[in-house]
Amino acid sequence: MRVLTLEEIRPLIDDLKVIDAMRGALIAQSRGECDTPMPMHLATGRGEVHMKSSYRRGGKHFVLKMASTFDGVGDGMMLLASAETGRPVAYLADAGHLTDVRTAAVSAMIARELGRADRTIGILGSGIQARLTARFHARVLPLEQIYLWGRHPERVERCAKEISAFVKKVAILPSPSALAAATRLIVTCTASRAPLLMKRDLQAGVHVSAVGADSAGKQELDPEILRAADLLLVDSLRQCEMLGELQHAPDQRRRAVEVGKFLQEPRPAPDTSGLKQTVADLTGLGVEDLFIAEAALEREQFLKGLLDAN
């Protein structure tokens, strides 16, 4: 069994290829090509543990993923096993990094697919997800300014300093409402259990990607934001109505469109004149873990082959 450490995994990540891989993962899920069970969650008192899995029919592997947060520190791993024998093929000791990467890649991919051309973005949160959100959105948008909010001033200051590597202008704002007043593109990536953004805070034409709510009880958005959206996207209807923002607005179930289905629908060229409001409720799917783990392993094998050939 191949074992890859976090130090070995980091150089294998090609941001744009990961974004495209996440697009492929959500389309494959939408087409019914994947067996992706509902996640398992454990609450241990001091932390939370998320376990996900997926298999794409005809594929070489299935994935088992564990991601945890204890006292604010993330960890985890991904295990790829043979779909023919069940034997472990690769253990990716990524400390939860691939989970964070694919989460940021999905929200950036959605901004790209919606035809956004924003020069500013607002990020609620100051952890690793906020850093990766800035990095991945900077890959697909002409960003010039990042607005940042978080509960802990020292953490926000550190986060702002780090994400200035992706976009030089970073401003820390005093509240989520102040952030919403400053930009029409917002990503929420916190562990909040009460709304941070209210409908009255948002500008016309805003897009909000909410990635923090991934288990029962978590919430970052006022349910009225979902009700007011012209387009409500979900990565998985089944997951979002149990674990995401949709659990707090169950009456919007019929309006919700899975991202994979949306990506396959013919769409006209982006029209910003209508200033439509869009929301993406993202809980994170096992199929995303499968696609990013396979991509990392394939790139490692490719680079190893080049090295051996030389």
Buried (B, 14 or more C-beta within 10 A) or exposed (E): EBEBEBEBBEEBBEBEEBBBBBBBBBBBBBEEBBBBEEBEBEEEEEBBBBBBBBBBEEBBBBBBBBBBBEEEEBBBBBBBBEBEEEEBBBBBBBBBBBBBBBBBBBBBBBBBBBEBEBEBBBBBBBBBBBBBBBBBBBBBBEBEBBBBBBEEEEBBBBBBEBBEEBBEEBBBBEEBBBBBBBBBBBBBBBBBEEBBBBBEBBEEBBBBBBBBBBBEEBBBBBBBBBBBBEBBBBBBBEBBBBBBBBBBBEEBEEBBBBBBBBBEEEEEEEEEEEEBBBBBBBBBBBBBBBBBBBBBBEBBEEEEEEEEEE
